[in-house]
Amino acid sequence: MQRQNGRMLASKWLKTTALMTNGYVARHIPPTRRYSTGNLKTMLNRYGMVVLKPVRGAGGNGLIKATRVGRGYQLHAKSHVRYFGTFAGLCGHIGRHKGRRAYLIQRGIRLATVDGRPIDYRVKHVKTGAGWQIRAMVGRVARRGLFVTNLCRGGTRVTAGQGIAKSLSGRLVGVKKSQMRHLTRMSTALLESRFPGIGQLGYDYGIDRGGRIWMLEVNTRPQ
C-alpha cells in the first residue's frame, strides 16, 4: 500500500485534487486543469498566462510558460523564447515538446521579484518520532532570463525572510512566513489522510505582487 501511495503521490493531478477538497487550501491553489488544446485556449483567454507542467516530474523539468501577446502567443521553455502568430502553431510546438507525457495547465502567477527575477519559496515538512516538523523554509530566486527558480537550474538560495523583505516589504516577513507554515500543516494533514505512509513533503509557494500566497506544487521527494 505504501508503494502504491508513493506512485499515486507522484501525480501532481492527484495531489491537487486531494488538496482542493479543503476550501481554505483550495483558495491558495492556482486554477489547474489537465492539458488539452481546448483547456489551453480557455485558460489563455481567461488568464493571459499559463504554466504547463508534466503530471509527473521534478526539478523544473519540462516546464513551459505560454503567454498571450497581442494577437499571438509567446512560449518560454528553459532559456528559449519563441513567438507564434497562431494558436495552432503554439499547440503544434507544445505537442512536439511534451510528446506522450501527460501535462497539466496551471494559471500563471506574476510572482514578486528580486531585482527583476521571480522568487518562490520551498517549505520542507518532515515526519519524525515527535510528529511533523518544518525543517526548512527558503527563498529561491530565478536565474536571470529564466522563469523557473529551481537551484538545479541556476536559482539562488536566500532566506525566506530576505526574500520577502526584498520582493515585498520587511513588515510582511512574519505574517507571510506564518501563513506558509499554516498552509503547510493543513495540506500535510489532507495528504496524509488520503495517502497514508508519507514521510516528507516539499511545498513550493509563490507570493504574487499583491502579496497573495499561492501553492504552486507539492513534491514527495524534495531536493
trRosetta pair geometry for C-beta under 8 A, 3 or more apart (Angstrom, degrees):
i j d omega theta_ij theta_ji phi_ij phi_ji
1 4 5.6 -55 -147 37 33 112
1 5 6.2 34 154 -19 67 105
1 196 7.3 6 135 73 121 103
1 197 6.9 155 111 -25 90 148
2 5 5.7 -53 -147 37 31 112
2 6 6.5 38 151 -24 63 103
2 196 7.6 -81 -95 105 73 75
2 197 3.8 -151 -117 -179 92 160
3 6 5.5 -50 -152 30 34 116
3 7 6.8 34 151 -18 64 100
4 7 5.8 -53 -154 34 35 110
4 8 6.5 30 150 -15 66 107
5 8 5.5 -56 -146 40 35 111
5 9 6.0 36 155 -22 69 107
5 195 4.2 137 -166 -163 112 89
5 196 6.5 -126 -86 59 165 52
5 197 5.4 127 61 53 148 120
5 198 7.0 -117 136 -53 125 83
6 9 5.7 -54 -142 36 29 110
6 10 6.8 41 153 -31 60 97
6 197 7.7 -76 -48 106 84 120
6 198 7.9 147 -90 -95 69 75
6 220 6.9 156 -147 151 70 151
7 10 5.8 -46 -160 17 34 116
7 11 7.9 35 145 -21 57 96
8 11 6.0 -50 -173 19 44 113
8 14 5.3 -97 175 119 84 168
8 195 6.3 -162 85 -109 115 120
9 14 7.1 -110 -99 90 28 121
9 15 6.4 67 -152 -71 61 105
9 191 7.4 75 -122 -171 111 114
9 195 5.2 101 -68 -169 109 167
9 198 6.5 128 -94 -91 163 121
9 220 4.6 95 131 -75 120 148
10 56 5.0 30 145 -128 103 104
10 220 6.3 -87 -81 31 55 136
11 14 4.1 66 87 11 118 106
11 15 6.7 171 92 -8 63 83
11 55 5.6 -12 -145 164 75 102
11 56 6.2 -44 -94 -72 52 88
12 15 5.8 -58 -149 41 34 111
12 16 6.1 36 154 -23 68 108
12 53 6.7 11 34 106 174 117
12 54 7.8 124 5 104 130 52
12 55 5.4 -147 36 -157 94 48
12 56 7.2 -161 -8 -73 86 36
12 104 5.8 -103 96 -6 126 147
12 217 6.6 -46 -129 -136 116 93
12 218 7.9 149 -129 49 71 73
13 16 5.7 -56 -147 35 29 112
13 17 6.4 24 158 -15 65 106
13 32 7.9 -168 -115 137 65 123
13 34 6.6 26 -112 -84 136 91
13 55 5.4 -24 -14 -139 106 106
13 102 7.9 -56 -19 137 135 127
13 104 6.1 180 -74 -79 88 122
14 17 6.0 -53 -143 38 31 107
14 18 6.4 33 156 -20 63 106
15 18 5.8 -57 -150 36 30 112
15 19 6.4 24 156 -15 66 109
15 191 6.7 6 -138 -112 86 117
15 218 5.1 -146 168 60 144 119
16 19 5.9 -61 -149 39 30 107
16 20 6.2 33 155 -26 66 109
16 29 6.5 140 -148 -171 89 144
16 32 5.3 -78 -167 79 156 151
16 104 7.6 128 -7 -136 155 156
17 20 5.6 -51 -144 31 32 116
17 21 7.6 50 154 -37 57 89
18 21 6.3 -43 -172 3 37 113
18 190 6.0 146 147 146 94 105
18 191 6.0 93 119 -100 140 64
18 194 4.5 -108 -139 17 133 175
18 195 7.6 -41 -106 -18 169 101
19 22 6.7 -61 -176 33 50 98
19 25 5.1 -115 180 135 88 133
19 26 6.9 154 130 -78 76 63
19 29 6.1 127 111 -61 124 146
19 187 5.7 3 -121 -136 112 97
19 190 5.8 110 -107 105 55 149
19 191 7.2 -7 -70 -62 86 91
19 215 7.3 -115 165 98 157 151
19 218 7.4 151 -50 -13 142 141
20 25 7.4 -129 -92 98 25 99
20 26 4.6 74 -142 -106 59 106
20 29 6.4 -93 -84 54 83 153
21 26 7.7 168 33 -55 16 116
21 190 6.8 165 59 -152 105 124
22 25 4.2 56 83 21 112 110
22 26 6.2 177 83 -20 53 88
22 186 6.6 -170 135 161 163 114
22 187 8.0 -145 46 -94 142 57
22 190 5.7 -105 -18 -85 130 140
23 26 5.5 -56 -141 34 28 116
23 27 6.7 34 160 -27 62 100
24 27 6.1 -52 -161 22 30 112
24 28 7.6 11 149 -5 59 106
24 186 6.7 -59 90 167 121 164
25 28 6.1 -72 -166 40 40 104
25 29 6.8 36 145 -25 73 109
25 183 6.6 125 -116 -149 79 84
25 186 5.7 -161 -68 118 110 121
25 187 5.6 132 -129 -84 135 85
25 190 6.7 -74 -3 -14 167 156
25 215 7.3 -9 -171 7 83 151
26 29 5.7 -59 -149 28 40 112
28 183 5.9 -68 78 -126 168 138
28 213 5.8 -8 -142 103 118 86
28 214 5.8 180 -179 -124 69 37
28 215 5.0 70 124 -5 102 96
29 32 6.7 -59 154 -6 105 117
29 214 7.2 108 -116 -163 19 76
29 215 5.3 -35 -89 62 70 102
30 106 5.0 79 95 179 122 96
30 107 4.1 -142 178 56 109 97
30 108 7.8 117 -167 -20 154 7
30 109 5.8 -119 -80 -49 137 107
30 214 5.5 37 -45 -165 93 129
30 216 7.1 22 6 -110 118 59
31 43 7.2 -171 107 -124 119 110
31 47 7.5 -165 54 -56 124 139
31 106 7.3 154 87 -153 49 53
31 107 4.6 69 50 -25 87 121
32 104 5.7 2 -172 177 103 121
32 105 7.0 162 -153 83 54 50
32 106 4.7 -11 -103 -102 88 80
32 107 7.4 -98 -65 2 54 76
33 36 7.8 -71 136 22 115 87
33 39 4.4 -147 115 -164 140 138
33 43 6.7 -157 26 -54 125 133
33 104 7.0 157 83 -160 34 73
33 105 5.1 -13 63 58 85 99
34 39 6.7 137 78 2 55 169
34 102 7.4 -42 -152 -175 100 101
34 103 7.7 115 -169 87 58 52
34 104 6.2 -61 -111 -109 39 64
34 105 7.5 31 115 14 12 86
35 39 6.6 -155 -147 68 26 127
35 40 6.8 28 -151 -55 73 103
35 52 6.4 60 -96 -142 123 108
35 98 7.5 -108 129 179 171 174
35 102 7.1 169 33 -175 111 56
35 103 3.8 33 -21 81 148 94
35 104 6.2 -124 -36 -93 86 12
35 105 5.4 120 -93 -33 68 94
36 39 4.6 90 51 9 83 101
36 40 6.9 -146 88 -8 41 86
37 40 5.5 -52 -146 36 34 116
37 41 6.4 34 156 -20 66 104
37 87 8.0 106 -171 154 104 108
37 91 5.1 25 -117 -126 112 141
38 41 6.0 -56 -150 35 29 108
38 42 6.4 27 154 -17 64 108
39 42 5.6 -55 -146 38 33 112
39 43 6.1 23 161 -13 68 110
39 105 5.6 167 127 33 112 144
40 43 6.2 -63 -145 41 25 103
40 44 6.2 23 159 -16 64 110
40 50 7.0 -154 -142 63 69 159
40 52 7.8 -1 -109 -81 110 121
40 66 7.3 15 -164 72 108 157
40 91 6.9 147 78 -96 153 97
40 94 7.6 165 -118 62 162 172
40 105 5.8 -162 -92 -96 67 153
41 44 5.9 -57 -143 39 28 108
41 45 6.2 27 158 -18 63 109
41 87 6.2 37 -101 -158 104 145
42 45 6.0 -62 -152 38 26 109
42 46 6.2 14 156 -13 64 114
43 46 5.6 -58 -140 42 33 108
43 47 5.6 -15 176 21 71 113
43 50 5.0 68 124 -80 122 139
43 105 5.4 165 33 141 162 131
43 107 6.6 -136 -165 -86 112 69
44 47 7.0 -71 -120 56 20 77
44 48 6.8 57 -169 -115 55 13
44 49 7.8 60 -127 -68 67 13
44 50 6.0 -83 -76 -5 70 119
44 66 6.5 -56 -95 117 119 113
44 68 5.4 126 175 -51 99 106
44 73 7.3 -21 -157 -113 150 117
45 68 7.7 93 -88 -63 37 149
47 50 6.2 101 76 -66 127 81
47 107 4.8 -159 -116 -138 166 94
47 108 6.4 149 137 35 125 79
48 67 6.6 17 153 -154 72 73
48 68 5.0 -95 -146 37 62 110
48 108 7.7 -92 88 53 69 118
49 65 6.9 -2 -171 -175 97 97
49 66 7.2 170 -149 90 52 49
49 67 4.5 -4 -105 -107 87 84
49 68 7.3 -114 -62 16 55 73
49 107 7.7 72 88 -176 69 58
49 108 3.3 -74 123 57 97 143
49 110 7.4 92 55 -61 151 85
50 65 7.4 171 89 -152 43 54
50 66 5.4 -7 59 59 88 93
50 67 8.0 -179 23 -77 56 48
50 105 5.2 -3 175 -172 137 95
50 106 6.5 146 -165 73 80 40
50 107 6.2 -64 -112 -117 74 28
50 108 5.1 -131 -91 -27 14 95
51 63 6.4 -16 -173 -164 103 99
51 64 7.1 152 -161 81 54 48
51 65 5.4 -26 -103 -100 73 72
51 66 8.0 170 -91 20 26 69
51 105 7.6 149 77 -158 42 49
51 106 4.9 -23 64 65 91 97
51 107 7.9 9 19 94 83 19
51 108 5.2 121 -28 -92 84 79
51 147 8.0 -152 -106 126 114 134
52 63 7.1 150 80 -157 57 48
52 64 4.3 -9 56 61 106 101
52 65 7.7 -167 19 -78 74 24
52 66 6.7 41 -14 -5 110 109
52 94 6.8 55 46 -145 174 122
52 98 7.4 -80 146 -72 131 131
52 103 5.3 13 -178 174 100 131
52 104 7.1 168 -151 83 55 46
52 105 5.6 -23 -98 -101 76 66
52 106 7.7 171 -85 20 27 74
53 57 7.1 -151 173 65 86 117
53 62 6.6 102 -152 102 52 97
53 63 5.3 -7 -100 -105 84 77
53 64 7.8 -166 -68 27 46 68
53 103 6.6 152 78 -156 28 81
53 104 5.5 -17 62 58 81 94
53 106 6.7 3 11 4 111 118
53 217 7.6 -96 137 -89 171 129
54 57 3.9 62 72 4 127 134
54 61 7.1 -21 16 100 132 86
54 62 4.4 36 -25 96 112 154
54 98 7.4 167 -88 -140 83 96
54 101 5.2 -43 -125 161 105 133
54 102 7.1 89 -161 79 66 57
54 103 5.8 -59 -102 -102 39 69
54 104 7.8 38 127 14 9 81
55 101 7.4 -170 22 169 86 85
55 102 4.2 -6 -1 99 132 105
55 103 6.5 -133 -31 -96 78 16
55 104 5.9 112 -86 -29 68 95
56 101 8.0 -126 48 -157 84 103
56 102 7.6 62 5 60 86 100
57 61 5.0 -119 -179 73 121 104
57 62 5.4 -2 147 30 172 130
58 61 6.9 36 72 19 33 104
58 219 5.7 81 -120 -130 118 120
58 221 6.7 -94 -47 69 168 97
58 223 7.4 153 153 -34 126 106
59 150 5.5 102 -165 -163 50 158
59 152 5.3 -29 -153 59 105 142
59 153 7.4 140 169 -38 76 99
59 223 7.0 81 -87 -40 84 143
60 63 5.3 -60 -168 3 66 129
60 148 3.9 91 -142 -173 135 148
60 149 7.8 -179 -79 47 133 43
60 150 4.0 -130 -18 -2 126 138
60 152 7.2 -174 29 70 113 97
60 153 5.0 -40 66 -34 155 142
62 97 7.9 137 -150 151 74 98
62 98 7.1 79 -163 -112 110 74
62 101 7.0 -78 -144 106 150 162
62 103 7.9 -143 153 -106 122 103
63 77 7.3 169 95 -132 55 69
63 147 7.8 -134 127 85 127 101
63 148 5.6 127 62 -76 149 124
64 75 6.4 -19 -172 -165 106 96
64 76 7.1 145 -165 75 55 53
64 77 4.9 -21 -110 -87 80 97
64 94 6.5 151 124 -120 170 93
64 97 6.4 90 -72 119 140 154
64 98 7.9 -81 -9 -60 139 100
65 75 7.3 152 83 -158 54 46
65 76 4.2 -11 61 59 104 106
65 77 7.6 -175 25 -67 66 50
65 108 6.3 80 -146 -108 97 131
65 147 5.3 18 -26 58 150 163
66 73 6.0 -4 -171 -177 97 114
66 74 7.2 160 -154 83 48 51
66 75 5.3 -12 -103 -104 77 74
66 76 7.7 -164 -72 22 34 72
66 90 6.5 88 -143 -170 129 128
66 94 7.5 -23 -67 -76 137 128
67 73 6.9 151 78 -159 43 64
67 74 4.7 -14 61 59 98 100
67 75 8.0 -174 23 -75 70 32
67 76 7.4 31 -1 -6 108 108
67 108 7.2 -42 -87 25 86 168
68 72 7.8 155 -158 93 55 34
68 73 6.0 -43 -106 -103 46 71
68 74 8.0 -49 37 18 0 80
69 72 5.5 -25 73 77 87 81
69 73 6.4 136 23 -119 85 16
69 74 4.7 60 -17 -22 133 105
69 83 6.9 -70 63 -131 141 102
71 85 7.3 18 106 -160 93 70
72 83 5.9 50 130 179 139 92
72 84 5.8 179 -174 90 102 48
72 85 4.6 -59 -105 -117 120 38
72 86 7.3 -36 -123 -31 81 26
73 83 7.2 155 83 -157 46 54
73 84 4.8 -14 63 61 96 98
73 87 6.7 94 -22 -99 138 54
73 89 7.8 173 49 79 115 95
73 90 4.4 -5 80 -77 150 140
74 81 6.4 -8 -174 -170 103 97
74 82 7.3 159 -156 83 56 41
74 83 5.5 -26 -101 -101 71 71
74 84 7.8 -179 -82 20 24 73
75 81 7.2 159 83 -154 50 49
75 82 4.9 -13 59 61 99 91
75 83 7.8 -176 18 -82 74 24
75 84 6.7 40 -12 -8 111 111
75 90 6.3 161 -54 -138 121 88
75 93 6.3 -167 28 100 172 140
75 94 7.4 -147 -125 -66 141 87
76 80 7.4 163 -152 87 45 51
76 81 5.2 -9 -102 -103 76 80
76 147 5.9 77 122 -3 139 130
77 80 5.4 -15 68 63 77 99
77 97 6.5 -128 -101 -140 164 147
78 146 7.2 -45 -176 -119 40 102
79 145 5.5 29 -137 133 96 117
79 146 6.0 -57 -86 -80 75 85
82 93 6.8 -147 89 -160 148 167
84 87 7.7 111 120 -90 123 17
84 89 3.9 -175 -159 100 115 115
84 90 4.3 180 70 -62 156 75
84 93 6.8 -143 -70 4 138 134
85 89 6.4 55 49 24 62 150
86 89 4.5 101 63 2 87 101
86 90 7.1 -147 99 -3 51 83
87 90 5.5 -52 -153 35 38 114
87 91 6.3 35 153 -17 69 106
88 91 5.8 -55 -145 39 31 109
88 92 6.3 36 155 -24 64 106
89 92 5.7 -52 -147 32 30 114
89 93 6.7 26 157 -15 63 104
90 93 6.1 -63 -156 36 29 106
90 94 6.4 25 152 -16 67 109
91 94 5.6 -54 -144 39 34 111
91 95 6.1 40 155 -24 67 106
92 95 5.7 -53 -149 33 29 114
92 96 6.7 25 155 -14 62 104
93 96 5.9 -56 -152 37 33 108
93 97 6.3 33 151 -21 66 109
94 97 5.5 -58 -147 37 33 113
94 98 6.1 11 164 -5 70 111
95 98 6.5 -63 -136 44 24 95
96 99 7.4 19 -176 -66 29 59
98 101 5.1 -118 179 59 82 98
98 103 5.3 -54 -140 -43 148 133
106 216 7.5 100 148 -152 157 71
109 206 5.1 131 95 102 144 145
109 208 5.3 -111 -177 -83 101 103
109 214 5.1 -148 -95 40 160 163
109 216 7.2 -111 22 -90 136 104
110 208 5.8 65 72 -148 67 97
110 209 5.7 -32 113 -7 102 112
111 118 4.2 76 71 -149 130 101
111 119 6.4 -169 151 51 125 49
111 120 6.3 -72 -132 -67 149 82
111 206 4.8 -90 -103 -165 109 115
111 207 6.9 78 -150 66 78 48
111 208 6.2 -93 -108 -107 35 48
111 209 7.4 105 144 -45 17 74
112 118 7.8 111 78 -142 36 60
112 119 6.3 -39 91 50 81 100
112 167 3.8 102 136 159 116 116
112 168 5.5 -33 -145 -59 161 86
112 207 5.2 -17 12 96 120 91
112 208 6.5 116 -32 162 78 17
112 209 5.2 141 -84 -93 69 53
112 211 7.8 51 -56 -80 133 44
113 116 5.4 8 154 -139 142 12
113 117 5.7 139 -162 60 95 29
113 118 5.6 -55 -101 -85 82 38
113 119 6.5 139 -131 -2 31 88
113 167 5.9 164 69 -131 20 100
113 209 7.9 -7 -1 -90 81 98
114 117 5.6 -34 67 62 73 88
114 119 5.1 61 -7 -45 106 129
114 141 5.0 -62 53 -118 128 128
114 158 7.6 108 -65 6 175 157
114 163 6.6 -85 -53 -138 135 68
114 166 4.8 40 -119 119 104 124
114 167 5.1 -69 -62 -71 77 92
115 141 8.0 44 43 -169 98 139
116 144 7.6 41 96 -123 105 91
117 141 5.1 68 109 177 123 95
117 142 4.9 -156 -180 64 96 81
117 143 7.4 -132 -145 118 133 6
117 144 5.8 -83 -87 -87 117 60
118 141 7.5 161 89 -152 40 54
118 142 4.7 36 57 2 84 128
118 147 6.0 43 18 -150 145 59
118 149 6.3 -110 102 -66 95 107
118 206 7.9 -20 180 -135 110 114
119 139 5.4 2 -176 -175 117 110
119 140 6.7 157 -153 77 66 43
119 141 4.8 -26 -97 -97 91 69
119 142 7.3 -132 -75 -3 42 77
119 149 6.6 98 -137 -115 33 142
119 158 7.7 -35 -139 41 129 124
119 163 5.0 -178 168 -160 145 113
119 166 7.9 101 -27 82 163 106
119 167 5.2 -126 40 -63 136 150
119 207 7.8 -14 91 43 92 94
120 139 7.4 164 90 -151 26 65
120 140 5.8 -18 65 57 73 95
120 149 5.0 -176 30 26 98 157
120 204 5.8 29 145 -177 134 90
120 205 6.2 172 -173 86 88 44
120 206 4.5 -49 -112 -89 102 73
120 207 7.8 159 -122 9 56 66
120 216 6.4 -33 -147 8 147 147
121 137 6.6 8 179 -173 113 78
121 138 6.8 171 -151 87 69 35
121 139 5.4 -39 -97 -99 78 59
121 140 7.2 167 -94 12 26 80
121 160 5.6 56 -134 -118 122 100
121 163 6.7 170 -82 89 96 154
121 180 6.4 -54 106 -122 144 157
121 204 7.2 150 77 -156 47 47
121 205 4.5 -20 63 63 101 96
121 206 7.5 171 18 -82 79 29
121 207 7.4 42 -6 -16 118 99
122 136 6.9 1 109 113 94 109
122 137 7.5 -174 90 -140 51 37
122 138 5.5 -7 56 58 92 85
122 140 6.2 50 -13 -20 104 121
122 202 5.8 -11 -165 -174 101 103
122 203 7.1 148 -155 76 48 50
122 204 5.9 -19 -97 -98 69 67
122 205 7.9 -178 -77 21 23 75
122 222 6.9 139 -174 -158 119 123
123 134 6.3 -39 -174 -145 99 108
123 136 7.0 178 -147 92 37 62
123 137 4.9 7 -107 -106 80 81
123 180 5.6 175 -56 157 146 114
123 181 7.4 -168 -146 -88 146 51
123 184 5.0 -100 121 -86 143 141
123 202 7.2 157 77 -158 45 52
123 203 4.4 -13 58 58 98 104
123 205 6.6 34 -6 -5 110 115
124 134 7.1 119 78 -162 55 58
124 135 4.7 -53 98 63 108 97
124 136 4.2 34 28 45 115 98
124 137 7.7 -139 21 -62 69 48
124 200 7.0 -6 -173 -171 89 104
124 201 7.6 165 -154 87 47 46
124 202 5.2 -17 -102 -105 71 80
124 203 7.9 -161 -73 21 27 71
124 222 5.3 -171 -113 103 97 159
125 132 5.7 8 178 -174 101 110
125 133 7.4 165 -155 81 57 34
125 134 5.7 -33 -100 -99 71 62
125 135 7.3 164 -104 10 18 85
125 184 5.4 172 -63 174 132 116
125 185 7.8 174 -125 -81 140 50
125 188 5.3 -118 135 -76 156 141
125 200 6.8 162 88 -155 55 55
125 201 4.8 -8 60 61 104 92
125 202 7.5 -175 21 -81 72 32
125 203 6.8 43 -8 -11 112 106
126 132 7.1 155 81 -150 32 61
126 133 5.6 -27 67 63 83 85
126 135 4.8 27 8 -22 121 130
126 199 7.1 12 -156 153 66 72
126 200 4.7 -4 -110 -109 71 95
127 131 7.1 -73 -145 175 70 28
127 132 5.3 -37 -96 -91 67 68
127 133 7.8 141 -108 15 19 73
127 198 7.4 126 -11 110 135 66
127 199 4.8 -108 43 -148 113 57
127 200 6.7 -126 12 -65 77 55
128 131 6.7 -4 61 55 76 31
128 132 7.6 140 19 -104 72 18
128 133 5.4 7 6 2 120 121
130 133 7.0 50 79 -52 103 116
132 185 7.1 148 99 -122 136 77
132 188 5.7 126 -144 130 162 155
134 137 6.5 13 166 -44 120 105
134 181 6.0 -62 -53 -126 162 93
134 184 6.4 79 -95 105 114 153
137 160 4.5 -23 133 -31 96 145
137 177 6.5 93 142 -142 156 97
137 180 6.7 122 -140 106 126 137
137 181 7.6 -49 -80 -71 147 86
138 157 5.5 -13 169 -158 133 98
138 158 7.1 149 -175 74 82 39
138 159 6.5 -78 -128 -126 68 33
138 160 6.0 -121 -117 -48 17 80
139 157 7.2 131 79 -162 57 48
139 158 4.4 -26 71 70 111 90
139 159 6.6 30 14 99 100 21
139 160 5.2 141 -38 -103 88 42
139 162 6.5 -130 30 74 138 84
139 163 2.8 154 -97 -44 165 151
139 164 7.4 -153 -73 -28 135 64
140 149 4.0 114 115 150 106 115
140 150 6.9 17 166 -96 150 18
140 151 6.2 -103 -133 -54 120 79
140 155 4.5 27 178 155 99 141
140 156 7.1 149 -158 70 53 40
140 157 6.1 -24 -101 -99 69 57
140 158 7.7 -179 -79 25 23 75
141 149 6.5 -136 150 -141 3 104
141 155 6.1 155 72 -165 41 82
141 156 4.5 -20 58 59 102 96
141 157 8.0 -154 17 -64 80 11
141 158 6.2 46 -19 -4 111 116
141 163 7.1 -163 -59 -115 94 104
142 146 4.9 -145 178 87 110 89
142 147 6.2 -36 -135 -150 163 14
142 148 6.2 132 -121 82 110 30
142 149 4.5 -83 -69 -92 75 66
142 153 7.9 -24 -141 101 75 114
142 154 8.0 46 -175 91 52 87
142 155 5.6 -45 -107 -106 34 91
143 146 4.8 45 65 22 86 123
143 153 6.6 -132 7 127 120 78
143 154 3.5 11 -53 113 144 116
143 155 6.0 -103 -30 -76 77 41
143 156 7.5 120 -78 -22 62 86
146 149 8.0 164 110 -72 110 36
146 153 6.3 -178 171 144 163 119
146 154 6.8 122 10 66 151 116
146 155 7.9 -106 85 -71 134 78
148 153 5.1 16 101 79 116 165
148 155 7.4 -98 124 -54 68 116
149 153 7.6 111 106 64 11 117
149 155 4.4 78 176 -113 54 143
150 153 4.3 76 71 11 95 106
150 155 5.5 164 83 -1 23 129
150 223 7.9 64 -155 41 99 148
151 154 7.8 -178 -171 43 33 8
151 155 4.8 -84 -85 65 41 98
151 156 7.8 114 -116 -75 78 11
151 157 6.1 6 -97 -51 122 99
151 223 7.2 -151 45 109 112 134
152 155 7.9 9 29 23 37 96
152 223 7.0 -80 -28 -176 118 171
158 162 4.4 -111 166 86 113 125
158 163 4.9 139 88 -58 120 89
158 166 7.7 -37 148 21 164 138
159 162 4.5 94 57 5 85 102
159 163 6.9 -153 90 -6 44 86
160 163 5.7 -58 -150 37 32 113
160 164 6.3 27 158 -16 68 107
160 173 7.8 125 121 -154 82 87
160 176 8.0 -158 163 106 108 105
160 177 5.8 109 123 -99 135 104
160 180 7.7 -126 -157 47 146 157
161 164 6.1 -56 -144 38 29 105
161 165 6.1 25 159 -16 64 112
161 173 4.8 41 -137 -153 79 129
161 177 7.1 -14 -75 -56 75 136
162 165 5.9 -62 -146 40 27 109
162 166 6.0 15 162 -11 66 114
163 166 6.2 -63 -141 41 24 102
163 167 5.9 -1 169 1 64 118
164 167 6.4 -68 -133 49 22 95
164 168 5.5 -35 -175 38 64 113
164 169 7.7 -38 150 59 80 41
164 170 7.8 111 109 -108 88 33
164 172 5.7 -133 168 95 115 95
164 173 4.8 143 88 -103 132 66
164 176 5.1 172 -126 64 142 146
164 177 7.2 -103 -21 -45 157 87
164 207 7.1 50 -113 28 84 164
165 168 7.3 -68 -110 60 11 71
165 169 6.8 -29 -137 144 48 19
165 170 4.2 32 -129 -87 102 70
165 172 7.9 176 -86 55 48 81
165 173 5.7 -3 -59 -67 88 115
167 207 7.1 124 107 78 132 117
168 172 5.0 -47 115 51 130 145
168 176 7.5 116 51 -42 155 154
168 207 6.7 -55 -47 126 135 138
168 211 5.9 98 -140 -98 138 86
169 172 4.8 89 67 0 88 103
170 173 5.8 -18 -163 -20 48 115
172 175 5.7 -71 -158 51 58 104
172 176 5.2 48 152 -21 92 114
172 211 6.4 -120 -136 -135 154 117
173 176 6.4 -69 -145 40 19 102
173 177 6.3 14 164 -13 61 113
174 177 6.1 -64 -148 39 24 107
174 178 6.2 23 157 -18 63 112
175 178 5.6 -57 -147 38 31 113
175 179 6.3 32 155 -21 65 105
176 179 5.6 -50 -145 35 33 112
176 180 6.5 33 155 -17 64 103
176 207 6.3 -1 -149 -97 135 146
176 211 7.5 -116 -85 -164 116 85
176 213 6.7 154 -148 -69 85 117
177 180 5.8 -54 -149 37 32 109
177 181 6.4 34 152 -19 65 105
178 181 5.7 -53 -149 35 32 112
178 182 6.3 32 154 -19 65 106
179 182 5.7 -54 -146 36 32 111
179 183 6.3 30 156 -16 66 106
179 213 5.4 176 122 -6 129 155
180 183 5.8 -53 -144 39 32 110
180 184 6.2 37 155 -25 64 107
180 203 7.5 166 -172 103 94 133
180 205 5.4 -108 -121 -7 113 170
180 213 6.4 -154 -75 -145 78 148
181 184 5.6 -56 -150 34 29 115
181 185 6.5 25 157 -16 65 105
182 185 6.1 -56 -149 36 30 106
182 186 6.4 25 156 -13 64 109
183 186 5.9 -59 -145 41 30 109
183 187 5.9 26 159 -18 67 113
183 203 7.5 157 110 178 102 159
183 205 7.4 108 80 -95 144 130
183 213 6.9 -150 -22 123 155 138
183 215 6.4 -159 161 -66 136 118
184 187 6.0 -62 -143 39 24 107
184 188 6.2 24 160 -20 63 108
184 201 7.9 166 -160 94 90 118
184 203 5.3 -137 -107 6 94 155
185 188 6.0 -53 -144 35 28 110
185 189 6.6 31 156 -20 61 105
186 189 5.9 -58 -156 33 30 112
186 190 6.7 29 150 -17 64 106
187 190 5.6 -53 -152 35 36 113
187 191 6.3 28 154 -14 69 107
187 201 7.9 -154 111 132 105 155
187 203 6.8 104 74 -98 149 133
187 215 7.0 147 -83 -123 155 159
187 218 6.9 -156 154 -91 134 139
188 191 5.8 -57 -142 42 32 106
188 192 5.9 31 160 -20 68 109
188 201 5.9 -171 -104 34 96 147
189 192 6.0 -54 -139 37 26 108
189 193 6.4 26 159 -18 61 108
190 193 6.1 -62 -154 35 26 108
190 194 6.5 11 155 -8 63 113
191 194 5.8 -64 -147 45 33 105
191 195 5.7 -27 173 35 73 106
191 198 6.4 -19 130 27 107 160
191 201 6.8 103 77 -89 156 151
191 218 7.1 -154 -75 152 152 159
192 195 6.8 -75 -121 66 23 66
192 196 6.6 56 179 -104 65 49
192 198 5.9 -122 -101 46 73 109
193 196 7.6 10 -139 -66 18 78
195 198 5.5 57 107 -34 105 115
198 201 6.6 36 156 -55 131 100
198 220 6.7 -100 -137 -138 114 101
200 220 7.5 109 86 -173 69 50
200 221 7.8 71 87 -112 109 35
200 222 6.4 -111 141 23 110 104
201 218 5.9 -17 -171 -172 111 101
201 219 7.0 142 -166 74 57 52
201 220 6.4 -31 -109 -109 67 48
201 222 6.9 76 155 -29 23 119
202 218 7.2 149 77 -163 50 51
202 219 4.0 -17 62 61 104 106
202 220 7.9 -113 22 -33 83 9
202 221 7.7 -37 8 90 119 22
202 222 2.5 124 -44 -92 135 125
202 223 7.3 21 -77 23 174 53
203 215 6.4 -56 -167 -140 106 99
203 217 7.7 165 -156 89 44 51
203 218 5.6 -17 -104 -109 66 76
203 219 7.8 -153 -66 23 23 75
204 215 7.4 105 78 -167 57 56
204 216 4.5 -62 108 66 103 104
204 217 4.4 16 42 54 121 88
204 218 7.4 -148 18 -74 77 32
204 219 7.1 66 -23 -14 103 103
205 213 5.7 -17 -171 -165 120 98
205 214 6.7 146 -160 76 65 47
205 215 5.9 -39 -102 -102 74 51
205 216 6.6 161 -116 5 17 90
206 213 7.5 150 82 -156 43 50
206 214 4.7 -16 63 62 91 102
206 216 5.1 71 -11 -45 105 121
207 211 6.3 -14 -180 -147 106 33
207 212 6.9 162 -154 77 62 33
207 213 5.5 -28 -99 -96 78 61
207 214 7.4 174 -87 17 28 77
208 211 7.1 -43 72 23 69 19
208 212 5.0 0 36 54 108 88
208 214 6.5 62 -33 -13 97 118
215 218 7.2 6 173 -51 114 90
219 222 4.8 119 92 -81 119 69
219 223 7.8 -30 131 -5 160 72
